[in-house]
Structure formats: C-alpha cells, structure tokens
C-alpha cells in the first residue's frame, strides 16, 4: 500500500546519505525504520514478557543473603574514617 510522506530538506538529505551509506534504497530504509519503531512501540510490557518465568526459580539466597549486612558494615567503616 502506498503512503505519501513529506520531508523537510534536512531530513531528505539525511535519508539520501544514510541509504547510500547502507547500500539500500530510500524506500527500504524508510520501511525498515518504521517497522523497527512500530515493534518498539507495540512491544509488550517487560512484566508480561517475563510472566512465565517470574516465581519459577527457588533459591536459598546463597551469598546474596548477606549483602545488606555487608553494605551496612562498609558504610559504617567509611563513616568512621
């Protein structure tokens, strides 16, 4: 389906140079750029994408369990200096 779009001179010049640098037609560059932007805008929220994985991992915490206490100690030591 054909669409008509108007560019100012600066954008037209940038389009010409970018298409030439990439070795693609201006039409192809425009199509690819629009498709990329549409995918970005329509991408599902991260929480939705991660939903099948959230809450699936059981961990005993390991070393991460002690990071809060270690951070507090580091702050106390820094303040004492």
Secondary structure as UniProt FT lines:
FT   HELIX           9..22
FT   HELIX           26..42
FT   HELIX           46..50
FT   TURN            51..55
FT   HELIX           62..66
FT   HELIX           67..80
//
